[in-house]
């Protein structure tokens, strides 16, 4: 008998077909489909595939008596009730390592794009404005790069930034053993030091609105913010105000609190580059995340064990 799998996140057609060949799949990527699937079939689901931003609640876990495995695509699992799962002996896994390179590439791209003002320069060029009428944007090379959340993605970003001769500083809850980079014991101190501050931290209560008005004020009028972590890290109204009033120079944002709906407070700002939570998505990273999920579900139900438990 095939393992019963509830899929709550979007999956590319080829990968979804592959899952259907292996498992008894219920595909429910919208809130309405999710609610209906759990109401009708909760008793038979043995595994759930989800992502960090939509997770799985304690109530949903309680409704699934046969559930053994909850897997997240990507590294995030902040809205999975891990405590409720563990209390039942349910294994929770993620896709750590699968999209680190892709996110770091995207973050470095946003650093360059917002510091060099690509969005505005593109529009000015299309409007026929020549360079002599434009205030030139600053260099990227040699500027101080602050990283909020020096994990695997932060380290890969630091490697890329080092090619631009950027001094690297970071803030975590504690210093990272063996790190060659300068540690700051507070986010405000890091923001004050940084020319560009990049958020690669996870979501959740401990980082909610960590980037607030005070942090943006510390970053300063010549500072730039990039967020490829989670939308909840940044106080959106505070960011909108900081960008509109010149508290900071600009920003590059891949994640935002309102997603998947556009962040309405930010849309009209021309010193901001927005991308739709795509930093971790590429053909290569999608394949890698899918492979890790298959290793987790096959490992668990074969008795070998999951490969990336959280």
C-alpha positions in Angstrom: 0.0 0.0 0.0 1.3 3.5 -0.9 2.1 6.0 1.8 -0.6 8.7 2.0 0.9 12.1 1.4 -0.7 15.5 1.8 1.0 18.2 -0.3 0.3 21.7 0.9 2.8 23.7 -1.1 3.0 24.3 -4.9 5.1 21.6 -6.7 6.2 21.8 -10.3 4.2 19.4 -12.6 7.0 17.0 -13.3 7.8 16.6 -9.6 4.1 16.3 -8.7 3.7 13.5 -11.3 6.8 11.8 -9.8 5.2 11.9 -6.3 1.9 10.5 -7.6 3.7 7.5 -9.0 5.3 6.8 -5.6 2.7 7.8 -3.1 -1.1 8.2 -2.6 -1.0 12.0 -3.1 -3.6 14.6 -2.1 -2.6 17.9 -3.6 -4.0 20.9 -1.8 -1.9 24.0 -2.4 -4.6 26.6 -1.7 -6.1 27.5 1.7 -9.5 26.3 0.5 -8.1 23.0 -0.8 -6.1 22.5 2.3 -9.1 22.9 4.6 -11.3 20.6 2.5 -8.6 17.9 2.2 -8.0 17.8 6.0 -11.7 17.8 6.7 -12.3 14.9 4.4 -9.2 12.7 4.7 -7.2 13.7 7.8 -7.4 10.3 9.3 -5.4 8.6 6.5 -2.5 11.1 6.0 0.9 9.6 7.0 3.1 12.4 5.7 2.7 16.1 4.9 4.9 18.2 2.5 4.7 22.0 3.2 6.9 25.1 3.4 8.0 27.3 6.2 5.7 30.2 5.5 2.5 28.1 5.5 3.6 25.3 7.9 1.2 23.0 9.8 -0.7 23.9 12.9 -1.1 22.0 16.1 -4.8 21.6 15.4 -4.1 20.1 12.0 -1.5 17.7 13.5 -4.0 16.6 16.1 -6.6 15.9 13.3 -4.2 13.4 11.6 -3.8 10.3 13.8 -1.7 8.4 11.3 0.8 11.3 10.7 4.5 10.3 11.1 6.4 12.9 9.0 6.2 16.6 8.3 8.6 17.8 5.6 9.4 21.4 4.6 10.8 22.4 1.3 13.6 24.8 2.0 15.2 25.5 5.3 12.3 27.4 7.0 9.9 25.6 9.3 8.8 28.5 11.5 5.0 28.0 11.1 5.2 24.2 11.7 4.2 23.5 15.3 7.3 21.5 16.0 6.5 21.0 19.7 3.1 19.5 18.8 4.7 17.2 16.3 7.5 16.0 18.7 4.9 15.4 21.5 3.4 12.8 19.1 6.7 11.4 18.0 6.2 12.9 14.5 9.5 13.6 12.6 9.9 17.1 11.2 12.4 17.7 8.4 13.5 20.6 6.2 15.5 21.0 3.0 18.5 22.7 4.5 21.4 23.1 2.1 19.3 22.7 -1.1 19.0 26.4 -1.9 21.7 28.1 0.0 23.7 28.9 -3.1 20.7 30.3 -4.9 19.7 32.5 -2.0 23.2 33.8 -1.6 23.4 34.6 -5.3 20.1 36.5 -5.1 21.1 38.4 -2.0 24.4 39.5 -3.6 22.5 40.6 -6.7 20.1 42.7 -4.5 23.1 44.2 -2.7 24.5 45.3 -6.1 21.2 46.3 -7.6 20.0 48.5 -4.7 23.4 50.1 -4.0 24.0 50.9 -7.7 20.3 52.0 -8.1 19.6 49.7 -11.0 15.9 50.2 -10.8 16.0 54.0 -11.1 18.9 54.0 -13.6 16.9 51.7 -15.9 13.9 54.0 -15.8 16.0 57.2 -16.4 17.7 55.6 -19.3 14.4 54.6 -20.8 13.2 58.2 -20.3 16.2 59.5 -22.3 18.2 60.9 -19.3 22.0 60.8 -19.8 24.6 60.2 -17.1 25.6 63.8 -16.8 22.2 64.6 -15.3 22.4 61.8 -12.8 24.0 61.7 -9.3 26.2 58.6 -9.5 25.5 55.8 -7.1 28.2 54.5 -4.7 30.7 51.7 -5.2 29.8 48.3 -3.8 33.5 47.2 -3.5 35.0 48.0 -0.2 31.7 48.8 1.6 31.0 47.2 5.0 28.5 44.3 4.7 26.5 43.4 7.8 24.8 40.0 8.0 21.9 39.4 10.4 21.9 35.6 10.7 25.3 34.0 10.0 24.2 30.5 9.0 24.9 28.6 5.9 23.4 31.2 3.6 25.1 34.0 5.4 28.5 32.3 5.1 28.0 31.8 1.4 27.0 35.5 1.0 30.1 36.5 2.9 32.2 34.4 0.5 30.7 36.3 -2.5 31.0 39.7 -0.8 34.7 39.0 0.0 35.3 39.0 -3.8 34.2 42.7 -3.6 36.7 43.3 -0.8 33.8 44.1 1.6 34.6 43.9 5.3 32.1 41.5 6.9 30.3 41.8 10.2 27.5 39.7 11.6 25.0 39.4 14.5 23.7 36.1 15.8 22.5 35.3 19.3 26.0 34.1 20.1 29.3 34.2 18.2 29.8 31.5 15.6 32.7 29.3 16.5 35.7 29.6 14.1 34.1 32.5 12.1 36.7 34.8 10.6 34.2 37.7 10.6 33.6 40.5 13.1 30.9 39.7 15.6 28.5 42.3 17.0 26.6 41.5 20.1 23.6 43.6 19.1 21.7 44.2 15.9 21.7 47.9 16.5 25.5 48.0 16.7 25.8 45.9 13.5 23.4 48.3 11.7 25.3 51.3 12.8 28.6 49.8 11.5 27.1 48.5 8.2 26.9 50.3 4.8 24.6 47.5 3.7 22.7 45.2 6.1 21.5 41.8 4.8 18.9 39.8 6.7 19.4 36.0 6.3 17.9 35.1 9.7 15.0 32.7 10.1 11.5 33.9 10.9 9.6 33.3 14.1 9.0 35.2 17.4 12.6 35.8 18.2 13.2 37.8 15.0 9.8 39.4 14.5 10.3 43.0 13.6 13.9 42.9 14.6 14.5 45.5 11.8 12.4 48.3 13.3 12.6 52.1 13.2 15.5 52.1 15.6 17.6 49.6 13.5 16.8 51.6 10.3 17.8 54.8 12.0 21.1 53.2 13.1 21.7 52.0 9.5 21.5 55.7 8.4 20.9 57.9 5.4 23.7 56.3 3.3 22.8 52.7 4.4 21.0 50.0 2.5 18.8 47.1 3.6 18.5 43.7 1.9 16.1 41.0 3.2 16.2 37.4 1.9 15.3 35.9 5.3 11.6 36.2 6.2 9.2 39.1 5.7 8.3 39.1 9.4 11.9 40.2 10.3 11.2 43.7 9.0 8.6 46.2 10.3 7.0 47.1 7.0 5.5 50.5 7.9 8.8 51.5 9.5 10.7 50.5 6.3 8.2 52.4 4.1 8.7 55.5 6.3 12.5 55.1 6.3 12.7 54.8 2.5 10.2 57.7 1.9 11.9 60.2 4.3 15.6 59.3 3.6 16.3 57.6 6.9 18.0 55.0 4.7 19.2 55.2 1.1 17.5 52.2 -0.4 16.5 48.5 0.0 16.2 45.2 -1.9 13.4 43.0 -0.5 12.7 39.4 -1.6 10.4 38.6 1.4 7.6 40.7 2.9 4.9 40.4 5.5 1.9 40.5 3.2 3.1 37.8 0.8 1.8 36.5 -1.5 0.0 39.8 -1.8 2.2 42.8 -2.8 3.4 45.0 0.1 1.2 48.0 -0.7 3.1 50.4 1.6 6.3 49.8 -0.5 5.0 49.7 -4.1 5.3 53.4 -4.9 8.9 53.8 -3.7 11.6 54.2 -6.3 14.5 53.5 -4.0 13.4 50.0 -3.5 13.8 46.8 -5.5 11.2 44.0 -4.9 11.3 40.4 -5.9 8.5 37.9 -5.1 10.2 35.5 -2.6 12.1 34.0 -5.4 15.6 34.1 -3.9 15.6 30.3 -3.2 14.0 29.3 -6.5 16.0 28.1 -9.5 15.7 24.9 -11.5 18.7 23.6 -9.7 17.5 24.5 -6.2 14.0 23.1 -6.9 15.5 19.8 -8.0 17.8 19.7 -4.9 14.9 20.4 -2.5 12.8 17.7 -4.1 15.6 15.2 -3.9 16.1 15.9 -0.2 12.3 15.5 0.4 12.4 12.1 -1.4 15.4 11.1 0.8 13.5 12.1 3.9 10.2 10.4 3.1 11.9 7.2 1.8 14.4 7.1 4.6 11.6 7.5 7.3 9.2 5.0 5.9 11.9 2.4 5.1 13.2 2.6 8.6 16.6 4.1 7.7 15.6 7.5 9.2 15.2 11.0 7.8 18.3 12.7 6.5 17.6 16.3 7.6 15.5 16.3 10.8 15.1 19.6 12.6 
